Amino acid sequence: MHGRLVLTDALRATIVASAAGEGTTADAERACARATLLEALARGLRALRAGECRAWLGPLLPGATMMGGARVPGTSYELDPVQAAFNLGLLFYIANEQLAPASCPHDAGDCLGGLLAVADYQSRQNRATDRPALRLRHLLDALGRARSIQCALARPGTDLPPQQERARSASIATAAVATALLGGSRAQLAAAVATSCVDGGAQGRVALADATAHGVRCALRAMMTSDDALGTPAVASPPAAVVCVRSQPDFRQLLDALNAAVVAHYPAKQAAMIASLFTDVAALDALPVDAFIAALVRN
């Protein structure tokens, strides 16, 4: 990724409206997001056991962890949200390109690392200040909104290589939806989108992990700026929900694959507890994100 992507006012307004949740979440879209989460977790745990990503994981500098930050499932790492997003991105993408083909211009999984890191961090912050925790359904809906934004950003005939186009899309969608998860205003959402359009991310196999981390960085920067300093963003009509059309394995197949990865990676008692989280979809969606991630930490 290099240079600035120029968005029209109408497209920028649509992205802000989508990120803010000004539309409905279809059941099919939430089911698609849930499938994406299960697939990514299973493949990430397998990647950890294979050791392919381990050299990249952890804080940027030795010891630079963050108490109360975002956790990386399958590990004991507790990191700032940007570095956690990069870690999660590595697990979900670097060894698991089948999560979505490199030629695919948009996939909710591209943003999952950043959104999961932000959701865990924000849910923990909310609990610490006696506010409601984010629920897993909030993360699933955020993934659906990210995919809607990626669809809106898809540009047929672009001269960028597919991987770079995909990384651009992931960065912008992550920035917008992560800002919403952090409680950002419309002005802050617009600022995060504008900043994410100026890129200079990594190339090659770490491009998607870097892109979603860049999106989180843009979201956090936008949250540091007041609405008075940002001005009034353009307004768009609420966007229509984009229903997931990606062919999905059934939930039982996904669950079997995840359970196998869990049994292989965790001690037996913890593996059984993790498996119990997925026995009831409604209960799973209602689970606080930070409690869900805490169950997946391995010391």
N, C-alpha and C positions, 0 to 999 in steps of 0.2 A: 504494500500500500504506500502510495506516495502522493503528496499534494492535497488539494482541497476539492471535495465533491460539492458542487453547487446544487442546492435544492431549491425548487420553486417555492414561492410563498404558500401555494396551495398544498404542495406535498409536505412541507414542514408543518403546516397546520394540521394536516391529516395524521401525521406521525404523533404530534402532541396529543391530539384527541384520542387516538388509539391507546397510547401509553397511559393516559389518564383514566382509561376504562369507560370512555363514553360510547358504549355500545354493549351488546349482549354477548355473553359467553355461551356458545352452543355446547350441548352435552358431548357431541362428537369431538369438538375441539379440546374439551377438558380430558376426554378419554385419550386423545392423541398425545396430549402433554403428559398424562400419567404413564402411558406406554414409553414415551421418550425418557422419562425419569428412570423407570425400571430398567430399560435397556442400558442406559448410560451407567447406572450404578453397577450392574452386573459386569459390564465390560471394564469399568474402572477397577473393580476389585480383581479381576483377572489380570489386568495390566500391572497392578501392584505386585502380584505374586510372580509374574514373569520377570519383574525387575527392569522392564524396558524404560520406565519413566523415572526410576528412583533417583538418578543423578540430578534430575531437574527439580525435584520436589523440595519443599521446605521453604524457610525464609530466604530472602535475597542475600542477606548476610547472616553468618552463623550467630544464633542466639537472638535474632531480631524477631521474636515472637510477640504476640499481642494478647494479653489477658482480656477476655471478654470479646475477642475478635470473632472471625469466622473459622470454623473447623473444616478439615479435609477428611471426608469419610474414609475409613480403612486405615487411618494413621492417627497419630497423637498431635498433629500440627494444629496450632491455634495462631492464626495469622491476621494481618490487616486485610480488609476485604479485597484490595487490588491483588495482592500476592496470592490470597486464597483462590481468587478467580483464575489466576494463571495456573495454579496447581491443579484445580479441578478441570480446567480446560485441557491440560496435558493428559490427565487420566481419561477424559471422555473422548479426546480427539486423536492424540498422537499415535496411539496403537490401535485405534478403532475406527479407521476410515470408513468401515461399512456402516457406521451410524447414519451416514448420509453420503452419497457419492460425491466426489470432488467437483463434479460438474453441476451439482444441484445448487441453484441460486439462493435458496432459502430453506432453512430447516430449524425448527425450534431448538434442537439439540445444540446448535451453534452458540446459542446464548445461555445455555443451561449453567455453565460454570460460573459466569458472572452473576446471574440471577439467584442461584443457590447460595453463593457466598454472601450476597447482599441480604437475602431473606433471613439467613441464619444470624448475621450480625444485627440486623434491625430487630428481629424477634427478641434477641438477647437484651438489646438496649431497651426495648419496650418493657420487658419484664423487670429490668433494674429500676425503671422509673414508674412502676405501677400502671403501665398502660397495657392494653390487650396485646398478646403475642400474635404474630402472623401465623396463620394456619397453612397447612400444606395446600389447601385449595387456593389460597392466595398466590402461592408459587405457581400452581398449575395454570391459573388464569393469566398470570404474568407471562408464562411461556406462550400461551395462546395469543396474547397481545403482541408479543415479540414476533411471532410468526406472521401475524397480520401486517406488521410494519415491514418485515422482510419481503413479503409479497408486494407491498406497495413500492418498495425500492427496486424490485427486479427490473432490469433494463435490457430488453432484447437487443441483440446486436452490439453490445458494448465491446470496446476494443481491449478491455482489461482481461487478463487470464482468468478463468473461472474461479480459481482459488482466491485471487485478490478481490474479485467482485464479491465473493461469498464473505470474505473477511471484512470488507467495508460494511456490508449489510449487517453482519453480526455486531460490529462495533456500534453502529448507530442505533440499532434496535436495543442492544444492551443498555446503552447510555440512557435512552428514553425511558425504558421500563424500570430500570434500576432506580432512576430518580423518583419515579412514582412509588416504588416500594419504600423508599426512604421518606416519603411524605412530602415530596416536592410540590411546589405550586406550578401552575401552567407556565409562568415566566421562567422558573428554574428548569422545567422540562425543555422548553425551547432553547435555553442556554446550553444545556447538556447536549442536545442534538447538534447545535451549531459548533460546539467545541469538538464533538466526535467526528465531524466532517473534515477536520484538519488532522491528517494522520501521518504516520511515518513508522508503522509497525514492522514487526519482524516478517521475514519471508519463510517459505518452505514449511516444514512439518509443524513448527510452533506458531504459525500465522494465526490460526483460529483461537488458540489459547491467549495469544498476545492481544488479539482483537477484542475479545470479551473482557479482558483485564483493562484494556484502554477505555472501553465503555464504562466500566465501573469507576475508573479514575475521573472521567468526565462528569459522571453523576455526582461524585463527592465534591468536586470543585464547584459545580453549579449550586449545591446545597450550602456552600459557604458564602454565597452572594445574596443579598436581600432583593426582594421584588422591586423596591424603589430604584435600585441601581440597574435593574435589568430591563425595566419598561414593560409594556403590554404586548404580549405575543399575538400573532394573527389567530383568528378563530375559524374553525372548520365545523361543518355539520358532523354530528356523530357518525363514525364510519360503520358500515355494515360488518357484521362478524364474518371472518373468513373461516369456513369449515375445512378442517383437515382432510385432505384427499389422499394422503400417503397411505399406502397399504400397510396394515399393521398385523403382526401375529396376534393371536388371541391372548387375553390377559393371563390365562392359565399357563400358556407356553412361556410368556415373559416371566411370570412368577417362578416357574420351575427353574428357568435359567438363573434368575437372581438367587433363589434359594441354594442352588448348587454352588454358586460363587461365594455366598455367605458361609456355607458349611466348610468350604475349602479354606476360607481366610480367617474366620473367627474361632475362638474357643467354643466348645460345644454348648455351654450354658448361654453364652451371649448369642450364638447363632440361633438357638431356639427362641430366645426373646425377640430377636430381629424378625424371624419368620412370623411370629405371632402378630406383628404390626400390620401385616399384609393380608390377614384373613378376612377383613371386613373393609371394603372400599370406602364406605361412608365414614367409618371411624378413622381410616387412614387420612382421608381428605380433611378431617376436622383436627388432626393432630398438630400441635404447635411445631413450627419448623425447627426451632431450636431443640425441642425434645426429640424430634425425628433424627436430627443430625447427631445429637448426643448419644443416641443408641448405636450409631454407626462408628463412633470413635473407637480406635483400638490403641491401648497404651502399650 
